[in-house]
Amino acid sequence: MSDFTPTAGSVTMFTTTWCGYCRRLKSQMEREGIGFTEVDIEHLPEAADVVMSLNGGNQTVPTVIFPDGSAATNPSIAQVKARLG
């Protein structure tokens, strides 16, 4: 998972192109000025494996990884901001 750990102050967000929750969180983070790296799990099999390992075998998106290595599944923008401090 270390390949996907973001730098301080940003997050890695695992998504798919068709995920409405992903689009919403992405636009909210852009509005709040939160840096993120978007990783499409349908185009990167190892990313899908990471998401499944974090979600009990499910490919649930958005899954967000924070700089401390912790993760959250479908977090609100308030949860993202709180975790980033």
N, C-alpha and C positions, 0 to 999 in steps of 0.2 A: 504494500500500500504506500510505501514511502515515495514511490514515483508520482503519486497523486497528492502528496501533502503540500498545501499551499504555503506561500510566504506569509509573514506576519501581516495582519490587516486585510487579508483576502481569503477567499474560500475556493475550493474546487467543487463544482456542481455537476453531478452526473445527470444527464438528460436523455430524452429522445426528441425527435422532431415533432412528434404528434402530441406531446404532453402539455396540456393546458396549464397544469400547476407549475410546470417548469417555466413556461413563458411568463406567467404571472410573477413568479419569484424573480426571474431574470430582470423584468422591467422594474420591479420594486428595488432591487439592488442597484440597478443603473441610476434610478432616481435618487437613491440615498448615497450614491458615490462609493459603494462597496465594490472593491475589485474582485473579480472572479475569473476562473478558468472554466469554460464549459467543455464537458467531455461527453460525447454522444455514445452511449453504450451499445447502440446498434452497429456502430462502425469500428468499435474497439473492443474485441472480445475480452481482453484482460480487464477492462473497466467493468464490463458486465459481471465478471467473476468477483470483483471487489464489491460491487453493489449487492450481489447475491450473498456474499459472506457477511455483510452487514445487516441484511434483512431476512435472515432465516431461509435462504434459498430463493427468495423472490427478487425479481428485477424491478424493484419499486423506485420510481423517480418522482420528484427530484430527491436525490440523496446528496447531502452536503458534507464535505470534510473540512474541518477547521485546522488552523495552523498547529494546534496542540495534538493533532492526530485523532481527535474525537470526531464523531459523525452524528448527523441528525437526518431523519427521513421526513420529507415534506414539511420542513420548518416554516414558521411564519417569519416575516421580515423582522418582527420584534425579537424573535428567538435568535435569529442570525446576528442582529446588532448586539444583543446581550452577550452572546458567546464570544463575539469579537472584542467586547469591552468598549 
